[in-house]
């Protein structure tokens, strides 16, 4: 893990590119037109604060989230590390290319920095990788990865020609959902490190009322959300992508990078949210 000249923490993808460890998610954005302007403003504030990794997907709001992101990054595309995802039902070789081209139109850009298979479906992985390769050659994506893949899926992927070009696995990870710590997280963080991208890092707010989270937050004079995010970000090679629909919420998320949890804090959180002691089926939400 390193920092930028502005002090923003980064991690490094297998391709050698540095990305911020705290980005911006867009799941559940663009679902209410009344909130559109504020959500655009929130994403722009995040860019101003250094949260330049923005994650979206063709699935989110039936493409609406991509359109919202496109508006937010207009005129600032070169500042953004832009991530989107293809649905498994579209993930044939030709379907992957078509889905990406449609995402690019909604986003108002000519390229994605990272394109993910949203989850494992019935289409053979070889076909999806063929689509990724075609998109890379055309300059429409720079890197590719996956989402919601467990260890067995990852190992199968690496056995496919070109599979070692994967750059991340985006999975559910937060205080309430720690199953990946038993096997997937150590598998990904072995050398060379394959970063994990953690979605729902504060469990859509459900961990915030917990007494231990609130106690630690009060002790550090920060918010419960900042404690929960700092906990996710304690690992080298973990990127968090919380969704924040208001500028105030984005600023709160950014403050998590300044929270330093002690060994005592981490032990208390382990007691309150026990780590897994056996394999846990990969969770999705």
Secondary structure, DSSP 8 states (H G I E B T S, - for coil): -EE-TTS-EEEE-TTS-EEESB-EE-TTTTS-GGGHHHHHHHHHHHHHTT--EEE--TTGGGGHHHHHHHHHHTT-GGG-EEEEEE-GGG-SHHHHHHHHHHHHHHHT-S-BSEEEE-S--SS-HHHHHHHHHHHHHTTSBS-EEEES--HHHHHHHHTSTTGGG---EEEE-BTTB-GGGTTHHHHHHSSS---EEEESTTGGGTTTT-HHHHHHHHHHTS-HHHHHHHHHTTSTTEEE--B--SHHHHHHHHHGGG----HHHHHHHHHHS---SS-------
